[in-house]
Amino acid sequence: MVNFVDEYPRQLDERGRIIMPAKVREKLSETVYVTQAPSDRCLHLYTEEEWNKVAEKVNQLPTATDRNAAAFVRLFFGKATSAQIDKQGRIPIAKRLMDYANLTKDVVLVGANTRLEIWDAEAWNSYQNSLSDDIMIDGILKYGLNI
C-alpha cells in the first residue's frame, strides 16, 4: 500500500499539467485516476492500485435498487478521468476537474494517506485557517485512534 504525506506547492502549466515531485512520482504507477472530492472543492488523485480497491468497494453498492447508490457511482466514476504520467513527470488535469476545484495557477498537492488531494493554493490556505486548533485531538478521541 502506498501512503502519501506532506504538502507540495506546485503550479499548473498553460496546458493544465502538474509536475509531480520526485518523492511522489516514485510512488505512482504509469496511470493515475483523478476525480472530484465528495466533500470539498478539491480533487482526489489515486494510484491505479488504490483506484482498484475503491472500485471493489463501490461494486458492493446496491445500485440496481438504491437510487442514491446509483447516483453516487455515476458521479464518482463519471466525473473521474485516468491520466498518464509523461516522461517529465507531469499529469494532465481535465479542464472540467480544474473548473470544479477552482484550480488556478498555484496549487498544492496534499498527502492524504492513500491518495493525494489537489487544492487551489488559496483555497487550501483558507481551509486550513478555518479549522479549529483542536481538530487533531478531537479526531483522535472521536475515532478512538489512541495514537
C-alpha positions in Angstrom: 0.0 0.0 0.0 1.2 3.5 -0.9 0.9 6.3 1.7 1.2 9.9 0.8 2.3 12.6 3.3 3.4 16.2 3.2 2.4 19.2 1.2 3.8 20.2 -2.2 3.3 23.6 -3.7 3.1 23.3 -7.5 2.0 25.2 -10.5 -0.3 24.3 -13.3 1.3 24.9 -16.7 -0.5 26.5 -19.6 -1.8 23.1 -20.6 -3.2 22.2 -17.2 -0.4 19.8 -16.2 1.2 19.4 -12.8 4.8 18.3 -12.4 4.8 15.6 -9.7 7.6 15.9 -7.1 10.2 13.2 -7.3 9.2 11.8 -3.9 5.6 11.4 -5.1 6.5 10.2 -8.6 8.3 7.2 -7.3 5.1 6.0 -5.6 2.9 6.3 -8.7 2.3 3.8 -11.5 2.1 5.0 -15.1 -1.6 5.6 -14.8 -3.4 7.6 -12.1 -7.0 8.4 -11.6 -8.3 11.9 -10.7 -11.9 12.6 -9.5 -13.9 15.2 -7.7 -13.6 15.1 -3.9 -17.0 14.1 -2.4 -17.0 16.7 0.3 -14.6 19.5 -0.6 -13.8 21.6 -3.6 -10.6 19.8 -4.4 -9.6 16.7 -6.4 -8.5 13.3 -5.3 -5.7 11.5 -7.1 -5.4 7.8 -6.7 -2.8 5.3 -7.8 -4.0 2.5 -10.0 -3.8 0.0 -7.1 -5.8 2.3 -4.8 -8.4 3.1 -7.5 -9.0 -0.7 -8.0 -9.6 -1.0 -4.2 -12.1 1.8 -4.3 -13.8 0.3 -7.3 -14.1 -3.1 -5.5 -15.8 -1.3 -2.5 -18.2 0.6 -4.8 -19.1 -2.6 -6.7 -20.7 -3.8 -3.4 -23.3 -1.0 -3.5 -26.9 -1.9 -4.4 -27.1 0.3 -7.5 -30.0 -1.6 -9.0 -32.3 -0.9 -6.1 -30.9 2.2 -4.4 -31.1 5.5 -6.4 -28.6 7.3 -4.1 -26.0 4.5 -4.5 -26.6 4.6 -8.3 -26.2 8.4 -8.4 -23.0 8.2 -6.3 -21.5 5.7 -8.7 -22.4 7.7 -11.7 -21.0 10.9 -10.3 -17.9 9.4 -8.8 -16.8 7.4 -11.8 -18.4 9.7 -14.4 -16.5 12.7 -13.2 -13.2 10.8 -12.9 -10.5 10.6 -15.5 -7.5 8.4 -15.9 -4.2 10.1 -16.8 -0.8 9.0 -17.9 2.3 10.4 -16.3 4.6 11.7 -19.0 8.4 11.4 -19.2 8.8 14.8 -17.4 6.6 13.6 -14.5 3.6 15.7 -15.5 0.0 14.7 -15.0 -2.7 16.5 -17.1 -5.8 17.6 -15.2 -9.0 17.7 -17.2 -10.5 21.2 -17.7 -13.8 20.2 -16.1 -12.0 19.0 -13.0 -9.9 22.1 -12.8 -13.1 24.1 -13.0 -14.8 22.0 -10.3 -11.9 22.6 -7.9 -11.4 26.2 -9.0 -7.8 25.5 -9.7 -5.7 28.5 -10.7 -2.0 28.5 -11.5 -0.9 27.9 -7.9 -2.0 24.5 -6.4 -1.0 22.4 -3.5 -0.7 18.6 -3.5 -1.7 17.4 -0.1 -0.8 13.9 1.2 -4.0 12.2 2.5 -2.7 8.7 3.3 -3.8 6.5 0.3 -4.5 9.4 -2.0 -3.3 12.9 -2.9 -5.6 15.8 -2.8 -5.1 18.7 -5.3 -6.2 22.0 -4.0 -6.1 25.6 -5.3 -3.4 27.1 -3.1 -5.6 30.0 -1.8 -8.5 27.6 -1.1 -6.1 25.2 0.8 -4.8 28.1 3.0 -8.4 29.3 3.7 -9.5 25.7 4.6 -6.6 25.2 7.0 -7.3 28.6 8.6 -10.9 27.7 9.1 -10.1 24.6 11.2 -10.2 24.5 14.9 -6.9 24.2 16.8 -8.4 21.2 18.5 -9.2 19.3 15.3 -6.4 16.8 15.7 -7.2 15.9 19.3 -10.9 15.8 18.6 -10.4 13.4 15.7 -8.1 11.1 17.8 -10.8 11.0 20.6 -13.8 10.7 18.3 -12.4 7.8 16.2 -10.6 6.1 19.1 -7.2 6.1 17.4 -5.1 6.1 20.5 -2.0 7.4 18.7 
